Amino acid sequence: MKSDLSQGTNPTPLKKASLDKDLTKLVHVERATRFISRRLFAPGLALLFLAVAGVFSSIFIGTQPNAVFIVVAAMLGGYMALNIGANDVANNVGPAVGSRALSLMGALVIAAVFESAGALLAGGDVVNTISKGIIDPSLVPDTQTFVWAMMAALLSSALWVNLATYIGAPVSTTHSVVGGVMGAGIAAVGFGAVNWSTMGKIAASWVISPVLGGIIAALFLAFIKINVIYQDDKIAAARRWVPMLIATMAAVFSCYLMMKGLKRVWNPDFITIGAIGIGIFIVALALLRPWVRAKSEGLENRNESLRVLFHLPLICSAALLSFAHGANDVANAVGPLAAILHTAQSGDIATKVGIPVWVMLIGAVGISLGLFLYGPKLIRMVGEQITKMNPMRAFCVALSAAITVIFASALGLPVSSTHIAVGAVFGVGFFREFYTSQSKRRQVYVKKHIRYPSQSPEVIPTQEEVIRRKLVRRSHFVVIIAAWLVTVPAAASLAAAIYTGLTLFR
């Protein structure tokens, strides 16, 4: 057999098997290192924030008595703020992202800016020490018991929201804090310390919030389908009704902002709120009619053309919902922290305490950072994975959320903004299932465009195909409802266990 050289060809290079194997191992190690570093970036940055929060608090409190408790509480408050940003904020921007009115990065920036603005500008300078008044502070035997109970409540609620975020379930951080305070209070004082009538109202809100939000969202979607989407001349119908819909949103969100977003700095009566809302509706309607007409010029007579008219309202709604959420729910993170700070410094238990600026800053920064690090998962869940969103459906969800909160607040019902927003998403999805399979108007529309397909550039499914569709993912529905039902008892059990464990070492 002739060699490669005798045939005039290049000799086959000698392979160094051991060297190649070593180089391959190094490549795999580098890839694994990069992968792990990406996975560790978010928790590493979160831990750095908590360390900074502890150092930040120590600068302001100095060497006063009980400084260690305050530093630890500041870190727990920061941890809770991270979880609020990771979980709760998704409800404000998720539908806008799912409908493609906002990019994910745009939603993160808008939410972070307006959450922080709401917390710092309208979060107020006074907060209740006991969330929702569910525990009677006069029954707490001493200040040390109160401090330990608040720390247990803060840690347990943060742990529960963290777990819910991990499994992809949007839950109410307010209910988490309520459960934490209740569990710690029971462990510290006994069942007699709990205001059970208040707890009954909170439990009722588990049903009232999502059902009411879903019904209102479904009603608005039905109105849009009947009066705009299934009209032969969609553009003319949009010019007639879209200005009124957006003006309604402007008025409703103005009232929502006055009742929820600004209530800690300005608390007008219902007559004033209603008068301002009507005035804003009239002004908005006058401005929106020419805007919608100009925006709709040259649009094709199809559903996709209508979506551009709802982009700006959705962006504004995401910003205003985030502002109101920051103003309200920052108290879930800094309320127990402010209570611990006041008790540690003054030696007494107060029902309301002031919030120092540095405490509010920890809450605001923590919410924004948690949103950027862990928020995208829940944003995609709410906006894309429960049911398919488009701008009209997302508009109905946002408008329903604001109307439901206003209606419930007027009746004095404690409701969860998380439950309302997610319930509205479910309401939109279930209504679509019902409407597409049962509506005679839809059946006529389908038959018309199947018989005369040249009249519609859209691909219209047959009625049999539509009936078989499930437009809401049942697995997500079951997981979320289960998480809602166990939030208060789970947080309460965690708090009781943590308080019991802490008392063993004090």
Sequence and secondary structure as in RCSB ss.txt:
>XXXX:A:sequence
MKSDLSQGTNPTPLKKASLDKDLTKLVHVERATRFISRRLFAPGLALLFLAVAGVFSSIFIGTQPNAVFIVVAAM
LGGYMALNIGANDVANNVGPAVGSRALSLMGALVIAAVFESAGALLAGGDVVNTISKGIIDPSLVPDTQTFVWAM
MAALLSSALWVNLATYIGAPVSTTHSVVGGVMGAGIAAVGFGAVNWSTMGKIAASWVISPVLGGIIAALFLAFIK
INVIYQDDKIAAARRWVPMLIATMAAVFSCYLMMKGLKRVWNPDFITIGAIGIGIFIVALALLRPWVRAKSEGLE
NRNESLRVLFHLPLICSAALLSFAHGANDVANAVGPLAAILHTAQSGDIATKVGIPVWVMLIGAVGISLGLFLYG
PKLIRMVGEQITKMNPMRAFCVALSAAITVIFASALGLPVSSTHIAVGAVFGVGFFREFYTSQSKRRQVYVKKHI
RYPSQSPEVIPTQEEVIRRKLVRRSHFVVIIAAWLVTVPAAASLAAAIYTGLTLFR
>XXXX:A:secstr
   TTTTT        HHHHHHHHHHHHHHHHHHHHHHHHHHHHHHHHHHHHHHHHHHHHHTT TTHHHHHHHHH
HHHHHHHHHHHHTTHHHHHHHHHTTSS HHHHHHHHHHHHHHHHHHHS SEEESSGGG B GGG   HHHHHHHH
HHHHHHHHHHHHHHHHHT    HHHHHHHHHHHHHHHHT GGGB HHHHHHHHHHHHHHHHHHHHHHHHHHHHHI
IIIITSSSHHHHHHHHHHHHHHHHHHHHHHHIIIIISTTT    HHHHHHHHHHHHHHHHHHHHHHHHHHHTT  
SSHHHHGGGGHHHHHHHHHHHHHHHHHHHHHHHHHHHHHHHHHHHHSS  SEEE  HHHHHHHHHHHHHHHHHHH
HHHHHIIIIISS   HHHHHHHHHHHHHHHHHHHHHT    HHHHHHHHHHHHHHHHHHHHHH HHHHHHHHHHH
HSGGG SS    HHHHHH   S HHHHHHHHHHHHHHHHHHHHHHHHHHHHHHTT 
